[in-house]
């Protein structure tokens, strides 16, 4: 029988990079869709990490949804409008271990895109460095039928490793943390490195709470602060750069931003007419009238810290908050292509390499005055 | 109410970080003192044998510096005395603020650092605000808690120092590199055109078990390698090697030549250097053999009185028992003859020196007590307590009795004491001066806490000692356990 799903990737490194972003949990929920694999990890119903392995990451991607629909009723809690796709739980830690079995591990990632500001300058791009030597590695993911183990086969130079991960049924209702897309009151896009830097800075005082404060028309425009630490509290504020007054040198500013942001810079310039922190590309804060003009929310710092891996790997982050305070950190990760030539990618991928997204959602800490608003979040 | 505002340029920020690292090798907290024209950062180690102080000059080190005091209200926290403000801060938090401020990320490198401290009796919070103004409009601010402190300074009279040498820190580092990592002490003396640096570890014995093996490494350097050297020949002076290493390491980063000044063993030694508007001084207690030690400690009558004060305590203690019974006895004992056992180069001969009165095991005990030489407080009862615990054999107590007779011939620390600084805050002076207790004496001596409590404290110290020694034999453990079971 033809397997339900087969995906072949010749860059296990990419899969590893993406999945390690949500590696804070030991188990992940996997959903197979015609467009790709959706991995979701959560903790305590207040933090959720989503990594979407787009089908463009795979050289071949076959998903036989039709054969599956009849045998897929059980264990489905997906009341979404779409067809019920295979949905199961696997051990994420085991999957990550498997993916790095030939030593693709942290060779270039941690320092790769964090320290070098431009991701294209991959330090490990010389001919004999390990990533180049790993060219002919292929990784096959297979899910034969409903209830079958998820099988990962990694082949390298004639050595083949097969790993079968037991799949579990979903426990209860695995619903996502709801982000009200129609009630987004804050949207900030900036280089992920800034956020990572700021969180790392706050982390040094071992806070327990991350406070986020954003305001469209007066300072501080956007500030993150850590509170609850034993000896100190710290704040990182993103303000308007005093040296480049926004009105005075529109050109200078937008030029720097063109360097930083290859896409979406036009929109960034449009918003620049308003007062916005220098490091942000997009800065939209539209609090509802009930909140006043400043958005303030608190989150558990320990949870935010778990997105640190994604922050270090990603290029850009979109920080969104909805009316109920749910925080979404969407990371855009430009996977650098270690194989400069002759990579037969089926899907239309940019020259820089595929762009993927990892999404984190956080439920806010309740504030006294906003308690009545946030109760709804928990009910949903 | 007092307020302090200052700002630092990036190079000074790096300097400040280096200073903090150096201070962290001495203590967990840094004392900050602000005066009108200078800011002093200092640290005193826990055994009070080393004091590190960095004085930052207003004009050179800071971009801007403003310090104001209004004397009308007594401050609620922190302390203002006269025209000064002082407080202390945990070094760990300060270090985390200043860590990694070197230009790592060019876009958001720190452009300026502002610090502000407002002391207001109306405010309940004590906060030092530090703002890092970075590129691209990123502002990182920290609010650090500080706490009030009574700040002590070690005073060192440069004019009276008879020995002095000046050397490049890189040269000193070359010397240090020869020393074993486990070496604890550093002995310095000069001999016919050579300056000899000897690192050593004093031998610690427990019965027949050697707890710490002596290690000696001597490096003889030509005096011409020093920029300046004027020291008495054949006078041994010993300091803690770890302190010396910390000083040399920082002096090297600051690229400043180090000057050492001292008079004689058992009096403080000072290492000093200047760099970029910062005046660094390290006052370190020394050990060694004092010449002319037959002279009684005439200047200091406190100690004899102190021991007399405790004399009425019963001497007819239960000798077969343990330190608990021995409490009153040891208090009247003099400090062990540290001046003798310090001799590093001939470990075996120390025993001969020490044991004219049939005290076989004492060398080990006295060598332990060395570590408690203090800049401020003369060796007190607590320490002798430690020694009692170090050796469980009851016959050692007899040995202590015997040494009691040598009281006046061992003036080492007492003699050194008058040179010591007085505590800056006079309020701390113990109230029982009329009893002859030295003003810098520990409260524990004055109050005489319960004996049981005291024994527990010293046992825990002993525990720490035992665990810190690598090759502890099972026999040692057994005897330790037996001591423990007594309690």
HADDOCK unambig.tbl for C-alpha pairs under 7 A between the chains (distance, minus, plus):
assign (segid A and resid 204 and name CA) (segid B and resid 96 and name CA) 5.90 0.50 0.50
assign (segid A and resid 205 and name CA) (segid B and resid 93 and name CA) 6.98 0.50 0.50
assign (segid A and resid 231 and name CA) (segid B and resid 93 and name CA) 6.92 0.50 0.50
assign (segid A and resid 231 and name CA) (segid B and resid 144 and name CA) 6.05 0.50 0.50
assign (segid A and resid 231 and name CA) (segid B and resid 145 and name CA) 5.54 0.50 0.50
assign (segid A and resid 232 and name CA) (segid B and resid 142 and name CA) 6.75 0.50 0.50
assign (segid A and resid 232 and name CA) (segid B and resid 143 and name CA) 5.28 0.50 0.50
assign (segid A and resid 232 and name CA) (segid B and resid 144 and name CA) 4.24 0.50 0.50
assign (segid A and resid 232 and name CA) (segid B and resid 145 and name CA) 5.77 0.50 0.50
assign (segid A and resid 233 and name CA) (segid B and resid 142 and name CA) 5.65 0.50 0.50
assign (segid A and resid 233 and name CA) (segid B and resid 143 and name CA) 5.16 0.50 0.50
assign (segid A and resid 233 and name CA) (segid B and resid 144 and name CA) 6.59 0.50 0.50
assign (segid A and resid 234 and name CA) (segid B and resid 141 and name CA) 5.45 0.50 0.50
assign (segid A and resid 234 and name CA) (segid B and resid 142 and name CA) 4.02 0.50 0.50
assign (segid A and resid 234 and name CA) (segid B and resid 143 and name CA) 5.98 0.50 0.50
assign (segid A and resid 235 and name CA) (segid B and resid 140 and name CA) 5.53 0.50 0.50
assign (segid A and resid 235 and name CA) (segid B and resid 141 and name CA) 4.92 0.50 0.50
assign (segid A and resid 235 and name CA) (segid B and resid 142 and name CA) 6.11 0.50 0.50
assign (segid A and resid 236 and name CA) (segid B and resid 138 and name CA) 6.93 0.50 0.50
assign (segid A and resid 236 and name CA) (segid B and resid 139 and name CA) 5.61 0.50 0.50
assign (segid A and resid 236 and name CA) (segid B and resid 140 and name CA) 4.19 0.50 0.50
assign (segid A and resid 236 and name CA) (segid B and resid 141 and name CA) 6.16 0.50 0.50
assign (segid A and resid 237 and name CA) (segid B and resid 138 and name CA) 5.64 0.50 0.50
assign (segid A and resid 237 and name CA) (segid B and resid 139 and name CA) 4.82 0.50 0.50
assign (segid A and resid 237 and name CA) (segid B and resid 140 and name CA) 5.98 0.50 0.50
assign (segid A and resid 238 and name CA) (segid B and resid 137 and name CA) 5.82 0.50 0.50
assign (segid A and resid 238 and name CA) (segid B and resid 138 and name CA) 4.55 0.50 0.50
assign (segid A and resid 238 and name CA) (segid B and resid 139 and name CA) 6.23 0.50 0.50
assign (segid A and resid 239 and name CA) (segid B and resid 137 and name CA) 4.65 0.50 0.50
assign (segid A and resid 239 and name CA) (segid B and resid 138 and name CA) 5.81 0.50 0.50
assign (segid A and resid 240 and name CA) (segid B and resid 137 and name CA) 4.98 0.50 0.50
assign (segid A and resid 241 and name CA) (segid B and resid 136 and name CA) 4.97 0.50 0.50
assign (segid A and resid 241 and name CA) (segid B and resid 137 and name CA) 3.83 0.50 0.50
assign (segid A and resid 242 and name CA) (segid B and resid 137 and name CA) 6.64 0.50 0.50
assign (segid A and resid 277 and name CA) (segid B and resid 137 and name CA) 6.97 0.50 0.50
assign (segid A and resid 278 and name CA) (segid B and resid 136 and name CA) 5.65 0.50 0.50
assign (segid A and resid 278 and name CA) (segid B and resid 137 and name CA) 6.05 0.50 0.50
assign (segid A and resid 279 and name CA) (segid B and resid 136 and name CA) 6.11 0.50 0.50
